[in-house]
Amino acid sequence: MIESMDVKKDGAGFVSLLTQIYKALNRRTGEELLGMRFKPYMTLGYIRDHPGATQQELESALFMDANSVVLILNELEAAQYSLRRRDPNDRRRHIVELTPAGKRAVERADKAREGLEDEVLRNLTAEERRSLRQLLERVLESMLATTEARA
């Protein structure tokens, strides 16, 4: 599984560990597992969880540039998982919506992701999982605050 990576538990920096985890997870969360690529999956999940989301909101929330969002939305529309429509209150904006097929696809992918999470976190207790999630959320909040302060 990770034998090809040089995993150093002692003394490895936080960023190094996160990078190794990211790379290992990236290999596991492909189209075979989710039924779609990871970024379209994340996009569908955001659209589901934020009804009425605009393309601009997707850019910000998913840390992607406008062109990448357009390409992913084109892919999702081609698969009939989402559609864009003009915002009736602001004709310059597009609102992105999930189709019934998109809802089913993201639900299937969620189940696969949950199975992977259970496998990856199998050595942690329920309390350790909660703590890890809380800590990661705090790290993300800190990073977002730093990014916003720089802007």
SULLIN-V701793 format. One record per residue. N is the residue number from 1. RES is the residue in three letters. SS is DSSP state (@ for helix, = for strand, . for the rest). PSI is psi in whole degrees, 0 to 359 (NA if undefined). OMEGA is omega as a letter, one per 30 degrees, with the letter a starting at -180 (999 if undefined). Layout:
# SULLIN-V701793
n: <N/N>
res: <RES/RES>
ss: <SS/SS>
psi: <PSI/PSI>
omega: <OMEGA/OMEGA>
This chain:
# SULLIN-V701793
n: <1/2/3/4/5/6/7/8/9/10/11/12/13/14/15/16/17/18/19/20/21/22/23/24/25/26/27/28/29/30/31/32/33/34/35/36/37/38/39/40/41/42/43/44/45/46/47/48/49/50/51/52/53/54/55/56/57/58/59/60/61/62/63/64/65/66/67/68/69/70/71/72/73/74/75/76/77/78/79/80/81/82/83/84/85/86/87/88/89/90/91/92/93/94/95/96/97/98/99/100/101/102/103/104/105/106/107/108/109/110/111/112/113/114/115/116/117/118/119/120/121/122/123/124/125/126/127/128/129/130/131/132/133/134/135/136/137/138/139/140/141/142/143/144/145/146/147/148/149/150/151>
res: <MET/ILE/GLU/SER/MET/ASP/VAL/LYS/LYS/ASP/GLY/ALA/GLY/PHE/VAL/SER/LEU/LEU/THR/GLN/ILE/TYR/LYS/ALA/LEU/ASN/ARG/ARG/THR/GLY/GLU/GLU/LEU/LEU/GLY/MET/ARG/PHE/LYS/PRO/TYR/MET/THR/LEU/GLY/TYR/ILE/ARG/ASP/HIS/PRO/GLY/ALA/THR/GLN/GLN/GLU/LEU/GLU/SER/ALA/LEU/PHE/MET/ASP/ALA/ASN/SER/VAL/VAL/LEU/ILE/LEU/ASN/GLU/LEU/GLU/ALA/ALA/GLN/TYR/SER/LEU/ARG/ARG/ARG/ASP/PRO/ASN/ASP/ARG/ARG/ARG/HIS/ILE/VAL/GLU/LEU/THR/PRO/ALA/GLY/LYS/ARG/ALA/VAL/GLU/ARG/ALA/ASP/LYS/ALA/ARG/GLU/GLY/LEU/GLU/ASP/GLU/VAL/LEU/ARG/ASN/LEU/THR/ALA/GLU/GLU/ARG/ARG/SER/LEU/ARG/GLN/LEU/LEU/GLU/ARG/VAL/LEU/GLU/SER/MET/LEU/ALA/THR/THR/GLU/ALA/ARG/ALA>
ss: <./././././././././././././@/@/@/@/@/@/@/@/@/@/@/@/@/@/@/././@/@/@/@/./././@/@/@/@/@/@/@/@/@/@/@/@/././././=/@/@/@/@/@/@/@/././././@/@/@/@/@/@/@/@/@/@/@/@/@/./././=/=/=/=/=/=/././=/=/=/=/=/=/=/=/=/./@/@/@/@/@/@/@/@/@/@/@/@/@/@/@/@/@/@/@/@/@/./././././@/@/@/@/@/@/@/@/@/@/@/@/@/@/@/@/@/@/@/@/@/@/@/@/@/.>
psi: <292/7/334/349/148/90/118/111/323/126/353/137/158/313/321/315/315/322/317/318/315/312/317/318/322/322/331/342/44/187/327/320/310/342/5/167/162/315/317/324/312/321/313/318/319/316/318/317/348/73/138/12/144/166/320/321/321/318/310/312/327/7/48/154/166/318/317/319/316/316/318/318/324/316/316/323/320/326/358/35/338/168/153/141/155/141/122/338/343/96/347/341/152/133/137/132/151/138/167/321/322/321/316/319/316/328/318/316/323/316/318/318/318/320/318/317/317/320/314/323/14/333/0/144/168/319/319/323/315/316/315/315/314/317/316/322/320/320/315/316/317/317/319/320/320/318/316/323/327/335/NA>
omega: <a/a/a/a/l/a/l/a/a/l/l/l/a/a/l/l/l/l/l/l/l/a/l/l/l/l/a/a/a/a/a/a/a/a/l/l/a/a/l/l/l/l/l/l/l/l/l/a/a/a/l/a/l/l/a/l/l/l/a/a/a/l/l/l/a/a/l/l/l/l/l/l/l/l/a/l/l/l/a/l/l/l/l/l/l/l/a/a/l/a/l/a/l/l/a/a/l/l/l/l/l/l/l/a/a/l/l/a/l/a/l/l/l/l/l/l/l/l/a/a/a/a/l/l/l/l/l/l/l/l/l/l/l/l/l/l/l/l/l/l/l/l/l/l/l/l/a/l/l/a/999>
